[in-house]
Amino acid sequence: MKPIFKPGDRVTLKDDPGKIMTVQKYARRFSIFLGWHENESYLECTWLDEDGYKRGVFHVSLLSRYHSNFMRQLNEKCQSNQYSVH
């Protein structure tokens, strides 16, 4: 399975798009069958907020790729067929 995100990608939580985070690496998980292993379903991300530097682990289904406002608006217009590529 091809990874959705890679280290260095900027992402946001789908339910909190204001928090911009940077993907650091795939999180290591423990399985009684596999032991410690990297799991492509969980990402370790970092971000900066008013309390300082933060780090957390999130399932990829909770994340979306971050786009600046300009890119987000352009993407929405392209998807709604307001612009066409010739």
C-alpha positions as CSV (number, residue, x, y, z in Angstrom):
1,M,0.0,0.0,0.0
2,K,1.4,3.4,-1.0
3,P,1.6,5.8,1.9
4,I,-0.8,8.8,1.8
5,F,1.6,11.2,3.6
6,K,5.4,11.4,3.9
7,P,7.7,13.1,6.4
8,G,7.7,16.8,5.9
9,D,4.1,17.0,4.6
10,R,1.9,19.7,6.1
11,V,-1.4,18.4,7.4
12,T,-4.4,19.4,9.4
13,L,-7.0,17.5,11.4
14,K,-10.2,17.2,9.4
15,D,-12.2,18.4,12.4
16,D,-9.7,21.2,13.3
17,P,-8.3,22.7,10.1
18,G,-6.8,25.6,11.9
19,K,-4.1,23.5,13.5
20,I,-1.3,23.1,10.9
21,M,1.0,20.2,11.6
22,T,4.1,18.7,10.1
23,V,4.4,14.9,9.6
24,Q,7.6,13.7,11.2
25,K,7.4,9.9,10.7
26,Y,5.2,6.9,10.8
27,A,4.5,5.9,14.4
28,R,5.8,2.7,15.8
29,R,3.1,0.4,17.2
30,F,3.3,-2.7,19.2
31,S,1.5,-5.9,18.1
32,I,1.6,-9.1,20.0
33,F,2.2,-10.9,16.7
34,L,4.7,-8.5,15.1
35,G,6.3,-6.7,18.1
36,W,7.3,-3.1,17.5
37,H,6.9,-2.0,13.9
38,E,6.1,1.0,11.8
39,N,2.5,1.3,10.9
40,E,1.4,3.2,7.9
41,S,-2.0,4.0,9.6
42,Y,-0.5,6.2,12.3
43,L,1.6,9.4,11.9
44,E,3.7,11.3,14.4
45,C,3.1,15.0,13.8
46,T,4.4,18.2,15.4
47,W,3.0,21.7,15.6
48,L,3.4,24.9,17.5
49,D,0.7,26.5,19.5
50,E,0.4,29.2,22.3
51,D,1.8,26.7,24.8
52,G,4.9,25.8,22.7
53,Y,6.0,22.8,20.7
54,K,3.6,19.9,20.6
55,R,3.9,16.3,19.3
56,G,1.1,13.8,18.8
57,V,0.2,10.6,17.0
58,F,-2.9,10.5,14.7
59,H,-4.6,8.0,12.5
60,V,-4.3,8.9,8.8
61,S,-8.1,8.9,8.4
62,L,-8.2,12.0,10.8
63,L,-5.8,14.0,8.6
64,S,-6.0,16.0,5.4
65,R,-3.3,17.6,3.4
66,Y,-2.8,21.3,4.2
67,H,-3.3,23.8,1.4
68,S,-2.8,27.6,1.7
69,N,-6.0,29.6,1.3
70,F,-5.1,30.4,-2.3
71,M,-4.5,26.8,-3.2
72,R,-7.6,25.7,-1.3
73,Q,-9.8,28.2,-3.1
74,L,-8.3,27.3,-6.5
75,N,-8.8,23.6,-5.8
76,E,-12.5,24.2,-4.8
77,K,-13.1,26.2,-7.9
78,C,-11.5,23.5,-10.1
79,Q,-13.6,20.8,-8.5
80,S,-16.8,22.8,-9.0
81,N,-15.9,23.4,-12.7
82,Q,-15.6,27.1,-12.3
83,Y,-12.2,26.9,-14.1
84,S,-11.3,24.6,-16.9
85,V,-7.9,23.5,-18.1
86,H,-7.3,23.9,-21.9
